[in-house]
Amino acid sequence: MARRADFQTAIDQFSDWRWRLNNLYWITDKAGKRVRFEMNWTQMTFFEQMHYLNVLLKARQLGLTTFIQIFMLDACVFNRDIRAGTIAHTLGDVQAIFRDKIKYPYDNLPDGIRNAVPVVRANQTELLLGNNSSIRVGTSLRSGTLQYLHISEYGKLCAKYPDKAREVRTGALNKAGEEHRKRLAAAEAAEQAAKDTLEIEIQSYELQLSEKNRACAVTAADRQWLLRH
C-alpha cells in the first residue's frame, strides 16, 4: 500500500506544472554555485497571471528571462511536438541564454527524465528532444511556427536595431498571435520601447475582447490616441 501511495504521489507531482518548475530544475547562481531553481515572488506572479500575449517591464535581477526559459523547457520535456524559442539581440546573448538557462537545466534533470526524453540533437542554439519537441534561441526566429515565444531585451532591440525589431513584430510575434489560444508570447520591454510595447498591449487587449465574444473596440483612431499619450 505504501508503495502504491508513493507511486500516486509521484504521478500527482509530475502532473503539477508548478511543482515541476520548483523541484526539477537546477541553475547556477551569481556566485556560480549550482542551486535548485525555485520561483521568486515576481516569477510566481507572472506564472499565475500570464496570458497569451504578455508584456514585461524590463527590470534587473528579477529572473524573468531565467524563468521563461525553464518554463518553455519544461513544456518541451513534458509534451510532444512543441516548438519554443527565444529571440535575443546579439549572438553572445543567444549563446549565453541557451548555455546557462536551457542546456544546463536540462543536463541537470533527474536521470530518469533525461532517459525518457533524450537529446536527439544539440548545438549552441537549439535542443531537439526525443519526443520531437525543441527549444532554440536566435537573433531572429522568422522561420517555423512556435507555440512559445520569448523576446528578450525588446527595448534594446527597438532602440538599436529598429529594422530587426520590425522583423520580429511582423514575423515571429505575428505568428505567435495567429492562434493565440494555443500559444504564449512574452516580450520584455524597457522604457525606450514604450511605443512598440503599447502596440503589443493593444493587440493583447483585442485578443481578450475577442475571447469574450465582443467586438474589438480598439479602432484605428483609438490606437493613434493611445500611442500619443
C-alpha positions, -999 to +999 in steps of 0.1 A: +000+000+000+028+024+009+045+018-025+012+024-043+007+056-024+042+068-032+036+060-069+004+080-069+022+109-052+049+109-079+022+109-106+004+138-089+037+158-086+048+152-121+014+163-134+017+196-115+034+223-136+041+244-106+057+215-087+079+206-116+092+241-120+100+244-083+116+210-079+132+195-110+154+222-124+189+234-114+207+266-124+238+285-113+235+315-091+255+347-092+285+331-074+285+302-099+271+278-074+247+250-085+213+256-069+178+243-073+155+267-092+126+279-072+102+307-083+106+340-065+076+363-060+079+380-094+082+347-112+053+332-093+031+362-100+039+360-137+033+322-137-001+327-120-012+357-141+003+351-176-019+354-206-014+345-243+005+377-250+025+392-222+045+425-220+070+425-191+085+458-180+122+452-180+139+453-146+172+438-135+177+408-111+141+396-112+150+365-130+122+366-156+144+355-185+156+325-165+120+316-155+107+318-191+135+296-204+128+269-177+090+273-183+095+267-220+120+239-215+095+222-191+068+224-218+091+208-243+102+180-219+067+170-208+049+175-241+053+161-276+058+182-307+063+216-290+083+244-306+096+271-283+121+299-289+137+330-276+149+360-296+179+379-282+195+409-299+232+397-300+248+363-308+266+364-275+233+367-256+219+339-277+247+315-268+247+326-231+209+322-227+210+288-243+240+275-224+231+287-189+193+288-189+183+259-212+211+234-217+224+234-181+189+229-166+182+201-190+216+184-183+209+185-146+174+169-147+170+136-130+184+107-149+150+090-154+136+121-171+166+125-194+165+088-203+128+091-211+132+123-231+168+121-245+186+147-266+184+139-304+204+169-315+220+198-297+243+227-307+249+261-294+214+274-301+190+245-303+179+215-283+158+188-301+144+161-278+133+125-284+096+135-282+100+158-312+099+189-291+125+216-295+137+248-279+160+273-296+175+308-292+184+331-321+186+367-332+156+360-354+131+332-355+111+341-385+111+306-400+088+280-384+058+282-361+063+285-324+039+276-296+061+295-271+080+327-279+101+349-256+116+382-269+145+392-246+157+428-243+130+441-267+137+476-256+173+474-268+162+458-300+138+486-308+163+513-299+194+499-316+180+477-343+146+491-354+146+470-386+152+438-367+125+448-342+101+453-371+110+419-384+103+403-350+070+421-348+058+411-383+074+376-382+077+356-351+054+377-329+028+379-356+028+341-360+025+336-322-006+357-323-023+339-352-037+311-330-034+328-296-054+303-277-026+277-283+004+299-279+023+320-254+043+351-262+063+372-237+081+404-246+105+422-222+105+459-229+122+489-213+110+525-213+128+533-245+105+508-263+072+521-248+055+529-281+062+494-296+053+478-263+020+496-261+011+484-296+016+448-283-006+456-253-033+468-276-031+436-296-033+416-264-064+437-253-081+430-286-075+393-281-090+394-247-121+412-261-125+386-288-123+358-263-154+372-246-172+372-280-173+410-280-165+433-309-129+446-308-134+482-298-099+494-304-103+514-336-075+530-357-083+563-341-081+547-306-047+533-315-034+567-325-047+584-294-032+557-271+002+558-288+003+596-284-005+596-246 
